[in-house]
Amino acid sequence: MSSLPATAFLPGTPQDFDFFIGRWQVRHRRLQQRLVGCDTWDHFEGTSQVRPLLGGAGNVDDNWLDLPGGGYRAVSLRAFDAATRQWSIWWLDGRLPHRLDPPVVGRFAGGVGEFQCDDMLDGQPIRVRFLWTQTDGPQPRWEQAFSADGGQTWETNWVMEFQRLAAGGATATWLR
């Protein structure tokens, strides 16, 4: 008989985002318009620094996004709920400091983190999905997709590919 607690075999743990703690160079690819059939992507760089919170049951990242029309800062806040074994993730855009996006909620299973919520886009209800993949390697990947049909079909509209920055070695774009 195993000496591990039964919860050790369930998906969703406070360690799910441990791979992400640290400093990252980020390559962004984002659709210029969403849910209108657009296939034109903006490509830009950024940085992210991720720190643990809540004794490891949460984390926050401070992001610099170097958009073609002008850069800005944003924050993601993540918190783990031990009762549901799920994470909640909030996004705060520095250009709209009075608006905290609704949290996407979900967990990691089979090496993929999937998180969803209901939101609004241009006055219309949508479903939002975040996917975290490749978290066991040196270049994790995050994708955001929207659905206008309750999750039957998805349009991926933002992809972020992360490259860890060497400890102690900041790039010129790190802190602006």
VENJOGI-V824479 format. One record per backbone hydrogen bond with DSSP energy under -1.0 kcal/mol. CO is the residue of the C=O (numbers start at 0). NH is the residue of the N-H. Records with the same first field share a line. If there is no record, write none. Layout:
CO: NH + NH
//
This chain:
4: 7
5: 8
6: 9
12: 15
14: 17
16: 19
17: 20
21: 49
22: 164
23: 47
24: 162
25: 45
26: 160
27: 43
28: 158
29: 41
39: 31
41: 29
43: 27
44: 65
45: 25
46: 63
47: 23
48: 61
49: 21
50: 59
52: 55 + 57
53: 56
56: 79
57: 52
58: 77
59: 50
60: 75
61: 48
62: 73
63: 46
64: 66 + 71
66: 69
71: 64
72: 93
73: 62
74: 91
75: 60
76: 89
77: 58
78: 87
80: 84 + 85
85: 80
86: 105
87: 78
88: 103
89: 76
90: 100
91: 74
92: 95
95: 98
103: 88
104: 115
105: 86
106: 113
108: 111
111: 108
112: 131
113: 106
114: 129
115: 104
116: 127
118: 125
120: 123
123: 120
125: 118
126: 146
127: 116
128: 144
129: 114
130: 142
131: 112
132: 140
133: 136
139: 161
140: 132
141: 159
142: 130
143: 156 + 157
144: 128
145: 154
146: 126
154: 145
156: 30
157: 143
158: 28
159: 141
160: 26
162: 24
165: 168
170: 173
//
